[in-house]
């Protein structure tokens, strides 16, 4: 009998000692980080609302209780009884019964009403029918991504359970080493923006944090081939952690499965869906540009299948000696600051990912409240000594001023923006400004993946700022459903009609003008001197967006919008830069993130910024707070005792 099997037998005995004698436990298994308890008496478990909580506290495990198949009422009868328990106002749109696990997936417009106060309605459902309810939200805006991901995971449930069981046994394996050290190896995004990737190592465990590409630099990928990374074999990785879905952090995660990785990806639920959306588009753009994609769509599906979604604040075992906790990063939907608790109080490391420290229209500001952090790996995109962004209110006023001036001269406003994050922020500004009469009402055309990304935002309102979440819960107040928003879905003909039509605003991907539909808009509207191109996000070095920002007016359009490959275009439209809409903290925000940590970290590694930015921020933190700081290069290893 293996060590894990002995451990499960012991846990089963401990559970049986804690529960009433008339409750039978038929099996105990690990599935991912959770301990799953099977019982013939799910109704009795549900009758004691505190029983599972007491067990979880005593065993220090995340516990899920599932009914033994013999305890289940038939699905047809169970559906009637479930619908009787759930209030009509919950808006149930689907019930899906899974007899292999005894779970019923309930899709509803208002999941909170299905859950009930402190889970009371969920317990009532189990008491009535024995099935274990799982609740998901019906997207207020139809999302093909959410639908496809949910359908795919439903079809792969059996294989996914096998994956989770294997991962669970790996997590709870016996610790073999008495050594005590922690290493961080930098595989990318050091003294540069993009290709984020790090290896966190202990004597027991190797974890990869992020695996992205570098915008505007084809072929510059993380140093995955070194012995600390995939050079030792992808199968030697215990886990992959994805902080958020932007491609400079997520683009190459599916590549890991091409090289033999078969383990878990830990991230938030919205990041999982956005990763699927953005990586599939990444493959599509590569094919359209005539480049060989680094992996195939099959590897994207593997990544989704291996994802174990976690919620903010949940402390989760991901290895025998590592606990992981996600916290809101305030950057984009589902973005997370990742906190690692290593060993039994041995060491604590936090990776900021990308953060925004102040509240925005979309998100609450980044969380920096941790029990302990010895080492912080901190993004430094705007870490330069002069990188102070415009106040948000001033930024919004500047944008409205450009829109009003452009409208008065009969032109159009074209805004290149990331599909995820900046587009939704700008949509909220425009919706309120038109509602308040601060800018004229006019169509706002959304091109590329923006509408689909917006639909995903409305599927997960619990990850948004409190007041915005409440508005989305009330359909008649959902700002993303405002009449002025128009999804461009008919391609070049519709773009040409917009270009020939009246004053309007266009928000289009790609945000750094590296291919995508924005190239068509430049062809259609770029020659119009009455129109304006407005940058509202970071333009990385080497991208066409940065070049235009720096004064280029002769640009390659390479066949976009009906032209020929090799074509160039002279831009006659004006160019404006409106700072303050970035999803990244500025210099002051980064300093405040560190300053208000209590206790502060002993060491800070400044990463994900141009060379001057990381060195400026590193120097400032050292002088102001008397902590050890570093501006590492790629392929450095830091060892901590």
Helices and strands as residue ranges (DSSP letters): H 3-18, E 25-31, E 34-39, H 42-47, H 51-59, E 62-67, G 69-71, H 75-85, G 88-90, E 92-98, E 103-108, H 111-115, G 117-119, H 120-129, E 132-137, H 144-155, H 157-171, E 182-188, E 197-202, E 206-209, G 230-232, G 234-236, E 239-241, H 247-250, H 255-258, E 264-267, H 269-288, H 297-305, E 307-309, E 316-319, E 322-328, E 336-342, E 347-351, E 375-379, H 392-408, E 413-416, H 422-435, E 444-447, H 450-459, G 461-463, H 466-473, G 475-477, G 479-481, E 485-487, H 492-500, E 505-508, H 518-525, E 532-535, H 544-549, E 554-556, G 560-562, E 568-570, E 574-577, H 587-595, E 603-607, H 611-625, E 628-630, E 637-640
